[in-house]
Amino acid sequence: MNSQTLLILFYSFVLSTSCYAFQTIGENEEKKNLKEFDQFISAIEEDYIYLEDKRDIFDCIKTSYREQAKSISTIGDHVKFYEYLLNEFYDSHVHLNTNTQESYRLSAPIYVKTDKDKTIISNVWQTQLEDTLNINIIGADILRFNGEDFKSKIDNFPTRCHNKNDPEIRKWISNKIIAGKRNEPRVLSLHLKSEDTVDFDLDKLKLRTDKFILIPKIIQDNIGYIRINNTLGQCMLVDEIDRVMKDLFDTKAMILDLRNTVDGGASHIANPMGRFITEKRPYQQYEDQEESYFGYVEPKKPIYTKPLYVLVNRWTGSMGEGMAIGLDGMQRATIVGTEKERLAGGMKTIDFKYYDYGFDISFEKTLRIDGSPRDEFVPEEYVKQTEVREDEVLNHALQLINKLN
């Protein structure tokens, strides 16, 4: 046997063992992926409190995603796979607690509704914009998104277990598309109520950067005003409210502005509600797999007894929603504004077995004290947004106060 033959035999052996090694690694990865998928499915089945409402979708997920899970090979694959899977639940409170540049954002500074085959802009986060819009996009019909027909965008949204003709699901998908992927532009072609057609770059809307936990002031004729700046998760908020209440205590009425609480927060932030009640009261009801119970808030002196008005909108989220329905249920405040973010449930994080991140799901229902779902609450003083130049919600609250006085 000459040296050339030996060399050929050597390379043949190396290639065959390499292929065998690759196949072995692949098989192990498939097993790990399937094991993790099955554990994920078990966690959803055990902990997701709203599962029975979406049982058909869940059954579809179990059968239609399992085979695809085998081929996950990178962190990017893993994130995309479980993001798309969790989107099947059309529940904005259910999501991964990590993201990539290809991930969808959680929200946008506009909110849309579906009307038959149209997608209409119903709300703009007017109070959080740095600059006033020079055109009124409220009521505009979205024709295209980044040049693609918007109806096609909905139909092609990367989920497979949805009934995309269901109005609630279609609305949720529409708002997810508007939120957009982090690495893509968001240019909307709009048919305005004025009949004009314009291209509108959503990314040119600059949101305010708030330096302070809250903004307190006295407005008009001795009306107290506290704006919470998306800080419902910060422990310092409780002390800050205690501090500013001293300067606002002698006002004739109080406005609590919760329209910038999009990220929600922790349940202990219910404590400031104690400033407005004279006895221990339930503010929210919880229901998990085993029991139902109330969350309580205790009075905290000095007690503010004058009229209280709470402002809410589509960017009032989670614990912001809890404070609003709590003060409403205790009949301690008049709620003014629109529907809220409608984030349902108390949350828990479950970690993936082979990755250093996890996903958040609702493990308990959050209800008003009368037992109705928190996320279905609609303000007593409903304000339909019609323009972007005026703060219609605040103006309505001020009108109510002035009538009262």
NUZANU-194337 format. One line per 8 residues: for each residue z, y, x of C-alpha. Coordinates in Angstrom, 1 decimal. Example, Ala and Ser with C-alpha at 12.3 -4.5 7.8 and 13.67 -1.06 7.14 Angstrom:
NUZANU-194337
7.8,-4.5,12.3; 7.1,-1.1,13.7
END
This chain:
NUZANU-194337
0.0,0.0,0.0; -1.1,3.2,1.6; 0.7,6.6,1.6; -1.5,8.1,-1.1; -0.7,5.2,-3.5; 3.1,5.6,-2.8; 2.9,9.4,-3.5; 1.1,8.7,-6.8
3.8,6.1,-7.8; 6.5,8.6,-6.8; 5.2,11.4,-9.0; 4.6,9.0,-11.8; 8.3,7.9,-11.7; 9.5,11.6,-11.6; 7.3,12.5,-14.5; 8.4,9.5,-16.6
12.1,10.1,-15.9; 11.7,13.9,-16.6; 10.1,13.1,-20.0; 12.8,10.7,-20.8; 15.5,13.2,-19.8; 13.8,15.9,-22.0; 13.7,13.5,-25.0; 17.4,12.6,-24.5
18.4,16.3,-24.4; 16.3,17.0,-27.4; 17.9,14.2,-29.4; 21.4,15.5,-28.5; 20.5,19.0,-29.5; 19.2,17.7,-32.8; 22.4,15.9,-33.4; 24.5,18.9,-32.5
22.4,21.1,-34.8; 22.7,18.7,-37.7; 26.4,18.3,-37.2; 26.9,22.1,-37.2; 24.7,22.4,-40.3; 26.7,19.8,-42.1; 29.9,21.5,-41.2; 28.5,24.8,-42.4
27.5,23.2,-45.7; 31.0,21.7,-46.0; 32.6,25.1,-45.3; 30.5,26.8,-48.0; 31.3,24.0,-50.5; 35.0,24.3,-49.7; 35.6,28.0,-49.5; 32.8,30.0,-51.2
34.5,31.1,-54.4; 31.3,32.0,-56.2; 29.5,28.8,-55.4; 29.4,27.4,-59.0; 27.5,30.5,-60.1; 24.8,29.6,-57.5; 25.0,25.8,-57.5; 21.2,25.3,-58.0
20.5,27.5,-55.0; 23.1,25.7,-52.9; 21.6,22.3,-53.7; 18.2,23.6,-52.7; 19.7,24.9,-49.4; 21.2,21.5,-48.6; 17.9,19.7,-48.9; 15.3,22.3,-47.8
17.1,23.7,-44.7; 18.5,20.6,-43.0; 15.4,19.4,-41.4; 14.6,22.8,-40.0; 18.1,23.0,-38.5; 17.1,20.3,-36.0; 14.7,22.5,-34.1; 17.2,25.3,-33.3
17.1,25.8,-29.5; 18.1,29.4,-28.8; 20.7,31.9,-30.0; 17.9,33.9,-31.5; 16.7,30.9,-33.5; 20.3,30.2,-34.6; 20.9,33.7,-35.8; 17.6,33.9,-37.7
18.1,30.5,-39.3; 21.5,31.2,-40.7; 20.7,34.8,-41.6; 17.8,33.7,-43.7; 19.9,30.9,-45.2; 22.8,33.2,-46.2; 20.3,35.6,-47.8; 19.7,32.8,-50.3
23.0,33.7,-52.0; 21.8,37.3,-52.6; 25.4,38.4,-51.9; 25.8,41.4,-49.6; 29.4,40.4,-48.8; 28.1,37.1,-47.3; 26.6,37.5,-43.8; 26.8,36.6,-40.1
29.2,38.7,-38.0; 26.5,39.1,-35.3; 22.9,40.3,-35.2; 19.8,40.6,-33.1; 17.1,43.2,-33.1; 15.2,41.1,-35.6; 18.1,41.1,-38.0; 18.1,43.0,-41.3
20.5,45.9,-41.6; 23.3,45.6,-44.2; 22.3,48.8,-46.1; 20.1,51.8,-46.3; 20.7,55.5,-47.2; 18.7,54.9,-50.4; 19.2,52.4,-53.2; 16.4,51.0,-55.4
16.2,49.4,-58.8; 13.4,47.2,-60.2; 11.7,48.1,-63.5; 9.4,45.3,-64.5; 6.8,45.2,-61.7; 7.9,48.5,-60.1; 10.6,49.3,-57.5; 12.2,52.7,-58.2
14.5,54.8,-55.9; 17.5,55.4,-58.1; 20.1,56.8,-55.5; 20.1,58.7,-52.2; 23.2,58.9,-50.0; 23.0,62.7,-50.4; 26.6,63.4,-49.3; 26.2,61.7,-46.0
22.8,63.3,-44.9; 22.9,65.9,-42.1; 20.0,67.8,-43.7; 18.9,68.4,-47.3; 15.7,66.6,-48.2; 12.8,68.9,-48.9; 11.3,66.6,-51.6; 13.0,64.9,-54.4
12.4,61.1,-54.0; 14.7,60.1,-56.9; 12.6,58.2,-59.5; 9.8,57.5,-57.0; 7.9,54.2,-57.2; 7.7,52.4,-53.9; 4.0,51.4,-53.4; 4.0,50.1,-49.8
6.5,49.4,-47.0; 5.0,49.9,-43.5; 1.6,49.7,-45.0; 2.2,46.4,-46.9; 2.1,46.2,-50.7; 5.8,46.3,-51.8; 5.4,43.5,-54.4; 3.9,41.3,-51.7
6.9,42.1,-49.4; 9.2,40.8,-52.1; 7.2,37.7,-52.8; 7.0,37.0,-49.0; 10.7,37.6,-48.3; 11.9,34.7,-46.1; 13.9,32.7,-48.6; 12.8,29.6,-50.3
15.4,28.8,-52.9; 15.3,32.0,-54.9; 13.7,32.7,-58.2; 12.1,35.9,-57.1; 11.2,36.8,-60.6; 14.9,37.0,-61.6; 15.6,40.7,-62.0; 18.9,40.7,-60.2
17.5,38.7,-57.3; 14.4,40.8,-57.1; 16.6,44.0,-56.9; 18.7,42.5,-54.2; 15.7,41.5,-52.1; 14.1,45.0,-52.6; 17.2,46.6,-51.2; 17.3,44.2,-48.3
13.7,45.1,-47.5; 14.5,48.8,-47.7; 17.4,48.2,-45.3; 14.8,46.8,-42.9; 14.9,44.9,-39.7; 16.6,46.7,-36.8; 13.5,46.6,-34.6; 11.0,47.8,-37.2
10.1,51.2,-38.7; 10.7,51.9,-42.4; 7.9,54.0,-43.7; 7.6,54.1,-47.5; 4.5,55.0,-49.5; 5.9,56.7,-52.6; 4.5,57.7,-55.9; 6.8,60.6,-56.9
7.7,61.6,-60.4; 5.6,64.7,-59.7; 2.6,62.3,-59.5; 2.1,63.1,-55.8; 1.8,60.2,-53.4; 3.5,60.7,-50.0; 4.5,58.7,-46.9; 8.3,58.9,-46.3
9.8,57.9,-43.0; 13.3,56.5,-43.9; 14.4,56.6,-40.3; 14.1,60.4,-40.2; 17.1,60.6,-42.6; 19.9,61.4,-40.2; 23.4,60.4,-41.3; 26.4,62.6,-40.5
28.7,61.5,-37.7; 32.2,62.1,-38.9; 34.8,62.8,-36.1; 37.8,62.7,-38.3; 39.5,60.0,-40.3; 39.4,62.1,-43.4; 38.5,65.7,-44.5; 41.2,67.5,-46.6
40.6,71.0,-48.1; 41.3,73.1,-51.1; 38.2,74.0,-53.1; 37.4,76.4,-55.9; 40.5,77.5,-57.8; 43.3,75.5,-56.1; 41.8,72.0,-56.4; 42.8,69.5,-53.7
40.0,67.4,-52.1; 40.3,64.5,-49.7; 37.1,62.8,-48.3; 37.7,59.5,-46.6; 35.2,59.0,-43.7; 34.5,55.3,-43.8; 37.9,54.6,-42.3; 39.4,52.2,-44.8
39.9,49.7,-42.0; 42.0,52.0,-39.8; 45.8,51.8,-40.0; 46.0,55.6,-39.1; 44.5,56.5,-42.4; 47.7,55.9,-44.3; 49.6,58.3,-42.0; 46.8,60.8,-42.2
46.9,60.8,-46.0; 50.7,61.3,-45.9; 50.2,64.2,-43.5; 47.5,66.1,-45.5; 49.2,65.5,-48.9; 51.9,68.0,-47.8; 49.3,70.8,-47.8; 47.7,69.7,-51.0
50.8,69.0,-53.0; 50.8,72.2,-55.0; 47.2,72.1,-56.1; 46.4,71.9,-59.9; 44.3,68.7,-59.5; 43.1,66.3,-56.8; 39.7,64.8,-55.9; 39.7,61.7,-53.8
36.1,61.1,-52.5; 35.4,57.5,-51.7; 31.6,57.9,-51.4; 31.6,57.2,-47.6; 33.4,53.8,-47.5; 30.3,51.7,-47.0; 32.1,49.3,-44.5; 35.1,48.6,-46.8
38.4,47.9,-45.2; 41.7,46.1,-45.3; 43.9,45.6,-48.4; 46.9,47.4,-46.9; 45.0,50.6,-47.4; 46.0,50.4,-51.0; 49.3,52.0,-49.9; 48.1,55.6,-50.3
47.7,54.9,-54.1; 51.5,54.9,-54.2; 51.3,58.7,-53.8; 50.0,58.9,-57.4; 52.2,56.5,-59.3; 55.9,56.6,-60.3; 56.6,52.9,-60.5; 55.4,49.7,-58.9
52.1,48.7,-60.5; 49.4,46.0,-60.1; 46.1,47.4,-58.9; 43.9,44.4,-58.4; 43.8,40.7,-59.4; 42.9,37.9,-57.0; 41.8,34.4,-57.8; 41.2,31.7,-55.2
40.6,27.9,-55.6; 44.2,27.2,-56.5; 45.9,30.3,-58.1; 45.6,33.7,-59.6; 47.8,36.6,-58.5; 48.1,40.4,-58.5; 48.1,42.8,-55.6; 50.7,45.5,-56.1
51.3,49.0,-54.9; 54.6,50.8,-54.8; 55.3,54.5,-55.3; 55.7,56.6,-52.3; 57.4,60.0,-52.5; 56.7,62.7,-53.0; 54.7,61.7,-56.0; 51.6,63.7,-56.9
51.5,63.9,-60.7; 48.7,66.3,-61.4; 45.3,65.0,-62.6; 43.4,62.8,-60.1; 39.6,62.3,-60.0; 38.0,59.6,-57.8; 34.4,59.9,-56.7; 32.3,56.8,-56.2
28.7,55.8,-55.5; 26.5,53.0,-54.2; 28.1,53.4,-50.8; 31.7,52.9,-52.0; 32.4,49.4,-50.6; 35.0,46.7,-50.7; 38.5,48.2,-50.5; 37.0,51.5,-51.6
36.0,49.6,-54.8; 39.5,48.2,-54.9; 41.1,51.6,-54.8; 38.8,52.9,-57.5; 39.4,50.1,-60.0; 43.1,50.1,-59.2; 43.6,53.7,-60.0; 41.4,53.3,-63.1
43.3,50.2,-64.2; 46.7,52.0,-63.8; 45.2,54.8,-65.9; 46.1,57.1,-63.1; 42.6,58.6,-62.3; 39.3,59.4,-63.9; 36.5,57.7,-62.0; 33.3,59.8,-61.6
30.0,58.6,-60.2; 27.7,55.6,-60.3; 28.0,51.9,-59.8; 29.6,51.1,-56.5; 28.4,48.8,-53.6; 29.4,45.8,-55.7; 30.8,43.8,-52.9; 32.5,40.8,-54.6
35.5,38.9,-53.3; 38.1,38.8,-50.6; 36.6,37.8,-47.3; 37.3,35.2,-44.6; 35.5,34.5,-41.3; 34.4,31.0,-40.4; 33.3,30.3,-36.8; 30.4,28.1,-35.9
31.3,25.1,-33.8; 28.9,25.7,-30.9; 28.5,29.5,-30.9; 31.0,32.3,-30.3; 30.3,34.0,-33.7; 30.6,33.1,-37.3; 29.9,34.1,-40.8; 31.9,35.9,-43.5
32.1,34.6,-47.1; 34.2,35.4,-50.2; 37.0,32.9,-50.5; 38.7,34.6,-53.5; 37.5,36.6,-56.5; 38.5,40.2,-56.8; 39.1,41.3,-60.4; 40.3,44.3,-62.3
43.8,44.0,-63.6; 42.3,43.1,-67.0; 40.6,40.1,-65.4; 37.0,41.5,-65.5; 35.0,41.3,-62.2; 35.6,44.2,-59.8; 31.9,44.4,-58.9; 30.8,44.9,-62.5
32.9,48.1,-62.9; 31.0,51.2,-64.1; 32.7,54.6,-64.0; 34.0,56.1,-67.2; 32.3,59.4,-66.2; 28.9,58.1,-65.2; 26.6,60.5,-63.3; 23.0,59.5,-63.1
21.5,61.0,-59.9; 18.5,63.2,-60.7; 18.1,65.2,-57.5; 18.9,65.4,-53.8; 19.8,69.0,-53.3; 23.0,69.2,-55.3; 26.1,67.1,-55.3; 25.9,66.1,-58.9
29.0,63.8,-58.8; 31.3,66.5,-57.3; 30.0,69.1,-59.7; 30.7,66.9,-62.7; 34.3,66.3,-61.5; 34.8,70.0,-61.1; 33.5,70.6,-64.6; 36.0,68.1,-66.0
38.8,69.8,-64.1; 37.8,73.2,-65.3; 37.6,72.0,-68.9; 41.1,70.5,-68.6; 42.5,73.7,-67.3
END
